[in-house]
Amino acid sequence: MLWLLVYHLPLQKCVLLQQPNRSSPGHSRWLHSVGWRVDNFGLGLLLKTKQIKRMISSYVGENLEFERQYLSGDLEVELIPQGTLAERIWAGGAGIPAFFTATGYGTLIQEGGSPIKYYRDGSVAIASEKREVREFNGRHFVMEKAITGDFALVKAWKCDKAGNLVFRKTARNFSQPMCKAAKVTIVEVEEIVDVGSFAAEDIHIPSIYIDRVVKAASYEQRIEKMIFWSSQTVNPNSKDSDRTRERIIRRAALEFCDGMYANLGIGIPMLASNYISPEITVHLQSENGILGLRLRWIPRSSMQVSKYGDLGNWMIPGKMVKGMGRAMDLVSSAGTKVVITMEHSTKGGKHKILEKCTLPLTGKQCVDCIITEKAVFDVDKTKGLALIEICERLSPDDIIAYTGVDFEVSLSDHTEVLATCCACIIVFAVQKIDCLK
């Protein structure tokens, strides 16, 4: 059994790993990787020949073969938050056996029970184990163990003839700790240069951590979903859901203030950048789960919110799980305000604001405000919900009927009237610092 640490894995290395063992299914591998993206490419080649026993990742993307094998019980999948994954690999390279993090407390990550492997009848064959919890300065923290590997397979930009590496841009996020956390590190580079071609202070990984270097002839970065931009104006016949998405984003964009640092998630949250007031400056960031930043505003998706601020938005048991990505890292960050924007009810009319979430939690008591197409609620972690804004065509009695939990009514004379909106679900985490303009 081999343990592999994989990030930005080139096509050539997958072929090299795959060829010797095609007829030997017993030579399976455990993989630690950020995610899977496409079929028949990169890690998909090993997956296709069933040479992977377990995948440890934060997000698995849209790989159809991956989904089929996982749900049929042919593949084990352990999902962990993206920032935690990065820190566990870093700890392995630093010789630290374990560490404590607030991420995942009160969720399946800490409590155990997340499906790692299914039986073919859909029941859970292997579930994640419960993690140790300790309290520091009044907060609860989860113990996470370090990750190491037999091999690290890494893509770098340049390498000098001594074996020193330089990465390009975001490739450094996981590549650097992976190089240090494996017994043998194999790197594919785009260019091999003479020693001294780059300054010593510009070296990202020194040669002491590198065991093999491969220079391939060509490179390809497959795109999971390719969408082409059109210069045409908005289609007047667009769906009502599209128009309401835009309206909810316009309302959510009012949360921006001058000097704010914001992380915009993939999909609808990206639209929020279109409505930043020209009167203010907002700094857009990404991958903050890895970098450990405290951001003031982070759009994410949500499916359920409880009366006391629990959030459930990363999995539906028994169905394919894409992974929590960096969502758990974001909502567990100290000093943040988490604002949920979502449809008030499901398409079938079921409540999404509940006494208690029925879906696995992304964060426990992490939500501070809820924005829907019908109303806005403040969330008190001990008292519960307070209705502070309402749609002009609705009354408090209507909101009571649409909501699956009781709440206090705290409407003021200057309450902002909401427009009918929202066909998507987003989370905004805003740092609790006064934004002065």
C-alpha positions as CSV (number, residue, x, y, z in Angstrom):
1,M,0.0,0.0,0.0
2,L,1.4,3.4,-1.0
3,W,0.5,6.8,0.4
4,L,0.7,9.5,-2.2
5,L,0.6,13.3,-1.7
6,V,-0.7,14.9,-4.9
7,Y,-1.1,18.5,-6.0
8,H,-1.2,19.8,-9.6
9,L,-0.4,16.3,-10.7
10,P,0.8,16.3,-14.4
11,L,-0.6,13.8,-16.9
12,Q,2.8,12.2,-17.5
13,K,3.2,11.2,-13.9
14,C,-0.1,9.5,-13.7
15,V,0.8,7.4,-16.8
16,L,4.1,6.5,-15.2
17,L,2.4,5.4,-12.0
18,Q,-0.3,3.6,-13.8
19,Q,1.6,1.5,-16.3
20,P,3.4,-1.0,-14.0
21,N,0.4,-2.0,-12.0
22,R,-2.4,-2.2,-14.5
23,S,-2.7,-6.0,-14.0
24,S,-2.0,-5.8,-10.3
25,P,-5.1,-4.4,-8.5
26,G,-3.6,-5.4,-5.2
27,H,-1.1,-2.5,-5.6
28,S,-3.6,0.1,-4.5
29,R,-2.8,3.6,-3.3
30,W,-4.1,6.0,-0.7
31,L,-4.1,9.5,-2.0
32,H,-4.1,12.9,-0.3
33,S,-5.1,15.6,-2.8
34,V,-6.9,18.9,-3.0
35,G,-9.5,17.6,-5.4
36,W,-10.5,15.8,-8.5
37,R,-11.7,17.7,-11.6
38,V,-12.0,15.7,-14.8
39,D,-12.4,12.2,-16.1
40,N,-9.6,10.4,-18.1
41,F,-6.9,12.9,-17.1
42,G,-4.5,13.3,-14.2
43,L,-5.7,11.3,-11.2
44,G,-8.6,10.1,-13.3
45,L,-6.3,7.7,-15.1
46,L,-5.5,5.9,-11.8
47,L,-9.1,6.0,-10.8
48,K,-10.2,4.4,-14.1
49,T,-8.0,1.3,-13.5
50,K,-9.2,1.1,-9.9
51,Q,-5.7,1.6,-8.4
52,I,-6.9,4.0,-5.7
53,K,-8.2,2.6,-2.5
54,R,-8.8,5.8,-0.5
55,M,-9.0,9.5,-1.4
56,I,-8.4,12.1,1.3
57,S,-9.5,15.5,0.0
58,S,-11.5,18.6,0.7
59,Y,-13.3,18.8,-2.6
60,V,-13.8,16.2,-5.3
61,G,-15.3,18.2,-8.2
62,E,-17.5,16.8,-10.9
63,N,-15.6,13.6,-11.8
64,L,-18.3,11.1,-12.8
65,E,-16.2,8.0,-12.4
66,F,-15.2,9.1,-9.0
67,E,-18.9,9.5,-8.0
68,R,-19.8,6.1,-9.4
69,Q,-17.0,4.3,-7.5
70,Y,-17.7,6.1,-4.3
71,L,-21.5,5.5,-4.2
72,S,-21.1,1.9,-5.3
73,G,-18.5,1.1,-2.5
74,D,-15.5,0.7,-4.8
75,L,-13.7,3.8,-3.4
76,E,-13.2,5.2,0.1
77,V,-13.4,8.9,0.4
78,E,-12.4,10.9,3.5
79,L,-13.4,14.6,3.3
80,I,-11.7,17.2,5.5
81,P,-11.7,21.0,5.5
82,Q,-9.3,22.5,3.0
83,G,-7.4,24.6,5.6
84,T,-7.2,21.6,7.9
85,L,-5.8,19.4,5.0
86,A,-3.1,22.0,4.3
87,E,-2.1,22.2,8.0
88,R,-2.1,18.4,8.5
89,I,0.3,18.1,5.5
90,W,2.4,21.0,6.8
91,A,2.5,19.4,10.3
92,G,3.7,16.1,8.8
93,G,6.6,17.9,7.1
94,A,7.5,19.8,10.3
95,G,7.5,16.7,12.5
96,I,4.5,17.8,14.5
97,P,2.3,14.7,15.2
98,A,-0.9,16.6,15.9
99,F,-2.4,20.1,16.4
100,F,-5.7,21.7,17.5
101,T,-8.0,23.7,15.3
102,A,-11.5,25.3,15.8
103,T,-12.5,24.2,12.3
104,G,-15.1,21.4,12.3
105,Y,-16.1,21.5,16.0
106,G,-19.7,20.4,16.5
107,T,-19.8,18.8,13.0
108,L,-19.3,15.3,11.6
109,I,-15.6,16.1,11.4
110,Q,-15.4,16.2,15.2
111,E,-18.3,13.9,16.1
112,G,-17.5,11.2,13.6
113,G,-19.9,9.3,11.4
114,S,-19.2,10.9,8.0
115,P,-19.4,8.2,5.4
116,I,-16.0,7.1,4.1
117,K,-17.2,3.9,2.3
118,Y,-20.6,2.6,1.3
119,Y,-21.9,-0.9,0.9
120,R,-23.5,-1.6,-2.4
121,D,-27.0,-1.3,-0.8
122,G,-26.2,2.3,0.2
123,S,-25.6,1.7,3.9
124,V,-22.4,3.0,5.5
125,A,-19.6,0.5,5.6
126,I,-16.9,2.7,7.1
127,A,-17.5,6.0,9.0
128,S,-15.1,8.6,10.2
129,E,-13.9,8.4,13.8
130,K,-14.6,10.8,16.6
131,R,-11.9,13.4,17.3
132,E,-10.5,14.6,20.6
133,V,-11.7,18.0,21.8
134,R,-10.0,20.4,24.2
135,E,-10.9,23.9,25.4
136,F,-8.5,26.8,25.1
137,N,-9.4,30.3,26.3
138,G,-13.1,29.4,26.3
139,R,-13.3,28.0,22.8
140,H,-13.4,24.3,21.7
141,F,-10.8,22.9,19.4
142,V,-10.5,19.6,17.5
143,M,-7.3,17.6,17.4
144,E,-6.1,16.8,13.9
145,K,-3.2,14.4,13.2
146,A,-0.4,15.1,10.8
147,I,-0.4,13.6,7.3
148,T,2.7,12.1,5.7
149,G,3.2,10.1,2.5
150,D,5.5,7.6,0.8
151,F,5.7,9.8,-2.3
152,A,4.8,13.4,-3.1
153,L,4.0,14.1,-6.8
154,V,4.3,17.8,-7.5
155,K,4.2,20.1,-10.4
156,A,6.6,23.1,-10.3
157,W,7.6,25.9,-12.6
158,K,11.4,26.0,-12.6
159,C,14.2,23.9,-11.1
160,D,17.9,24.7,-11.2
161,K,20.4,22.0,-11.7
162,A,21.0,21.7,-8.0
163,G,17.3,20.8,-7.5
164,N,16.0,24.0,-6.0
165,L,12.4,24.8,-6.9
166,V,10.3,27.8,-7.8
167,F,6.5,27.6,-8.1
168,R,4.1,29.9,-10.0
169,K,1.5,31.8,-8.0
170,T,-1.1,29.6,-6.3
171,A,0.8,26.3,-7.0
172,R,2.7,27.1,-3.8
173,N,-0.4,26.6,-1.6
174,F,-0.1,22.8,-1.2
175,S,3.0,22.0,-3.1
176,Q,5.5,23.4,-0.6
177,P,4.3,21.4,2.4
178,M,3.8,18.3,0.3
179,C,7.4,18.4,-0.7
180,K,8.4,18.2,2.9
181,A,5.9,15.6,4.1
182,A,6.9,12.7,1.9
183,K,9.7,10.2,2.1
184,V,10.4,10.7,-1.7
185,T,9.4,13.8,-3.6
186,I,9.1,13.7,-7.4
187,V,8.7,17.0,-9.2
188,E,7.8,17.7,-12.8
189,V,9.1,21.1,-14.0
190,E,8.5,23.2,-17.0
191,E,12.1,24.4,-17.2
192,I,15.5,23.4,-15.8
193,V,18.0,26.3,-15.5
194,D,21.6,26.8,-14.3
195,V,22.4,27.3,-10.7
196,G,22.2,31.0,-9.9
197,S,19.5,31.8,-12.4
198,F,17.3,32.9,-9.5
199,A,18.3,34.5,-6.3
200,A,18.6,32.3,-3.2
201,E,15.9,34.3,-1.4
202,D,13.5,33.5,-4.3
203,I,13.8,29.7,-3.9
204,H,10.5,28.2,-2.6
205,I,11.8,24.7,-1.9
206,P,15.5,23.9,-1.4
207,S,17.0,20.8,-3.1
208,I,17.3,18.9,0.2
209,Y,13.6,18.0,-0.1
210,I,13.7,16.9,-3.8
211,D,14.6,13.4,-4.8
212,R,13.6,13.2,-8.5
213,V,13.0,15.8,-11.2
214,V,11.2,15.1,-14.5
215,K,11.0,17.6,-17.4
216,A,8.1,16.9,-19.7
217,A,7.7,18.1,-23.2
218,S,4.2,19.6,-22.9
219,Y,1.7,20.6,-20.3
220,E,-2.1,20.9,-20.2
221,Q,-4.4,22.3,-17.6
222,R,-7.9,20.8,-18.1
223,I,-10.9,22.9,-17.3
224,E,-13.7,21.3,-15.3
225,K,-16.4,23.4,-16.8
226,M,-15.8,25.8,-19.7
227,I,-18.2,28.7,-20.1
228,F,-17.7,31.4,-22.8
229,W,-18.5,35.0,-22.0
230,S,-20.8,36.8,-24.4
231,S,-20.9,40.5,-25.0
232,Q,-24.6,40.4,-25.7
233,T,-26.9,42.2,-23.3
234,V,-28.9,40.3,-20.8
235,N,-31.6,38.1,-22.3
236,P,-35.0,39.8,-21.6
237,N,-36.5,36.3,-21.6
238,S,-34.2,35.0,-18.8
239,K,-35.8,33.0,-16.1
240,D,-37.4,34.5,-13.1
241,S,-34.8,32.7,-11.0
242,D,-32.0,34.5,-12.8
243,R,-33.5,37.9,-12.2
244,T,-34.1,37.1,-8.5
245,R,-30.5,35.9,-8.2
246,E,-29.4,39.3,-9.3
247,R,-31.7,41.1,-6.9
248,I,-30.5,39.0,-3.9
249,I,-26.9,39.7,-4.8
250,R,-27.7,43.4,-5.1
251,R,-29.1,43.3,-1.6
252,A,-26.2,41.3,-0.3
253,A,-23.7,43.6,-1.9
254,L,-24.9,46.3,0.5
255,E,-22.8,44.5,3.1
256,F,-19.6,45.7,1.5
257,C,-17.9,48.7,3.1
258,D,-14.7,50.6,2.4
259,G,-11.5,48.7,3.0
260,M,-13.2,45.3,3.4
261,Y,-11.4,42.1,2.4
262,A,-13.8,39.7,0.8
263,N,-13.7,36.1,-0.5
264,L,-16.1,35.3,-3.3
265,G,-17.0,31.6,-3.8
266,I,-17.4,29.9,-7.1
267,G,-20.7,30.5,-8.9
268,I,-23.4,33.1,-7.9
269,P,-21.3,34.7,-5.2
270,M,-18.9,36.0,-7.9
271,L,-21.8,38.3,-9.1
272,A,-21.4,40.3,-5.9
273,S,-18.3,41.9,-7.3
274,N,-20.4,43.5,-10.1
275,Y,-22.3,45.6,-7.5
276,I,-19.5,47.1,-5.4
277,S,-20.1,50.8,-5.1
278,P,-17.5,52.9,-7.0
279,E,-17.3,55.0,-3.8
280,I,-15.6,52.3,-1.8
281,T,-12.5,50.0,-2.2
282,V,-13.0,46.2,-1.6
283,H,-10.1,43.8,-1.7
284,L,-11.1,40.4,-3.2
285,Q,-9.2,37.3,-1.9
286,S,-9.3,33.5,-2.5
287,E,-8.1,30.3,-0.8
288,N,-8.4,31.9,2.6
289,G,-9.0,28.5,4.1
290,I,-5.4,27.6,3.3
291,L,-3.9,31.0,4.2
292,G,-5.7,31.3,7.5
293,L,-6.9,34.8,6.9
294,R,-9.6,36.6,8.8
295,L,-11.8,38.0,6.1
296,R,-14.7,40.4,6.5
297,W,-17.0,39.0,3.8
298,I,-17.1,35.5,2.4
299,P,-20.0,34.2,0.1
300,R,-20.8,30.5,0.4
301,S,-23.8,28.3,-0.1
302,S,-26.3,27.1,2.5
303,M,-29.2,24.6,2.8
304,Q,-30.4,25.0,6.4
305,V,-30.0,27.3,9.3
306,S,-31.1,26.7,12.9
307,K,-32.7,29.0,15.4
308,Y,-29.5,29.5,17.3
309,G,-27.2,29.9,14.3
310,D,-26.1,26.4,13.3
311,L,-25.3,26.1,9.5
312,G,-25.8,23.0,7.3
313,N,-24.6,23.4,3.7
314,W,-22.0,20.8,2.7
315,M,-23.6,17.4,2.3
316,I,-26.9,15.5,2.0
317,P,-26.4,11.9,3.4
318,G,-26.8,9.1,0.8
319,K,-26.1,11.4,-2.1
320,M,-22.8,12.4,-3.8
321,V,-20.8,14.7,-1.6
322,K,-18.6,17.2,-3.4
323,G,-16.8,18.2,-0.2
324,M,-16.9,21.1,2.2
325,G,-13.9,22.8,0.6
326,R,-13.0,25.8,2.7
327,A,-16.4,26.5,4.1
328,M,-15.8,25.1,7.5
329,D,-12.5,27.0,7.9
330,L,-14.3,30.3,7.0
331,V,-17.3,30.0,9.4
332,S,-15.1,28.9,12.3
333,S,-12.8,31.9,12.1
334,A,-12.9,34.0,15.3
335,G,-14.1,37.5,15.0
336,T,-16.3,37.0,12.0
337,K,-19.9,37.8,11.3
338,V,-21.6,35.2,9.2
339,V,-24.6,36.3,7.1
340,I,-26.7,33.7,5.2
341,T,-28.7,34.7,2.2
342,M,-31.0,32.0,0.9
343,E,-34.5,31.1,-0.3
344,H,-36.9,31.1,2.7
345,S,-38.2,27.7,1.8
346,T,-37.3,24.8,-0.5
347,K,-38.9,24.4,-3.9
348,G,-41.3,21.9,-2.3
349,G,-42.3,24.4,0.4
350,K,-40.3,22.9,3.2
351,H,-38.8,25.1,5.9
352,K,-35.1,25.9,5.7
353,I,-35.0,27.9,8.9
354,L,-35.5,25.3,11.6
355,E,-35.4,24.7,15.3
356,K,-32.5,22.3,14.6
357,C,-30.7,21.5,11.4
358,T,-31.4,18.0,10.1
359,L,-28.5,18.0,7.7
360,P,-24.8,17.6,8.8
361,L,-23.4,20.8,10.1
362,T,-20.8,23.1,8.5
363,G,-20.5,25.2,11.6
364,K,-22.1,25.3,15.1
365,Q,-23.6,28.5,16.2
366,C,-21.7,30.5,13.6
367,V,-24.5,32.4,11.8
368,D,-25.2,36.0,12.8
369,C,-27.8,37.1,10.2
370,I,-30.2,35.5,7.7
371,I,-31.4,37.3,4.5
372,T,-34.2,35.7,2.4
373,E,-36.6,37.0,-0.2
374,K,-39.1,37.4,2.5
375,A,-37.3,38.7,5.5
376,V,-34.1,39.5,7.4
377,F,-33.3,37.9,10.8
378,D,-30.7,38.7,13.4
379,V,-29.4,35.6,15.2
380,D,-28.7,35.6,18.9
381,K,-26.8,32.5,20.0
382,T,-28.8,32.2,23.2
383,K,-32.1,33.9,22.5
384,G,-32.7,32.8,18.9
385,L,-34.1,34.8,16.0
386,A,-35.3,38.4,15.8
387,L,-37.2,39.6,12.7
388,I,-35.7,43.0,11.7
389,E,-36.7,43.5,8.0
390,I,-39.7,42.3,6.0
391,C,-40.9,42.3,2.4
392,E,-43.3,45.1,1.7
393,R,-46.1,42.7,0.5
394,L,-45.9,40.5,3.6
395,S,-46.9,40.8,7.3
396,P,-45.2,39.3,10.4
397,D,-48.0,36.7,10.4
398,D,-47.0,35.7,6.9
399,I,-43.4,35.2,8.0
400,I,-44.5,33.1,10.9
401,A,-46.3,30.8,8.5
402,Y,-43.3,30.5,6.2
403,T,-40.8,29.9,9.0
404,G,-40.2,26.6,10.8
405,V,-39.4,28.2,14.1
406,D,-40.6,30.9,16.4
407,F,-38.9,34.3,16.6
408,E,-39.0,37.7,18.1
409,V,-40.4,40.6,16.0
410,S,-38.1,43.7,16.2
411,L,-39.2,45.8,13.2
412,S,-38.4,49.5,13.5
413,D,-39.9,52.5,11.7
414,H,-36.9,52.8,9.4
415,T,-36.9,49.1,8.5
416,E,-35.6,48.6,4.9
417,V,-38.2,47.0,2.6
418,L,-36.9,43.9,0.8
419,A,-37.5,43.2,-2.9
420,T,-38.8,39.7,-3.8
421,C,-35.6,37.8,-4.6
422,C,-33.3,34.8,-4.2
423,A,-33.0,31.6,-6.1
424,C,-29.6,30.8,-4.6
425,I,-28.0,30.4,-1.2
426,I,-24.9,32.3,-0.1
427,V,-23.0,32.9,3.1
428,F,-21.3,36.1,4.0
429,A,-18.8,36.2,6.8
430,V,-18.0,39.8,7.9
431,Q,-15.3,40.6,10.3
432,K,-16.6,42.4,13.4
433,I,-14.7,45.6,12.8
434,D,-16.4,48.9,12.3
435,C,-16.1,49.9,8.6
436,L,-15.6,53.6,8.5
437,K,-16.3,55.6,5.4
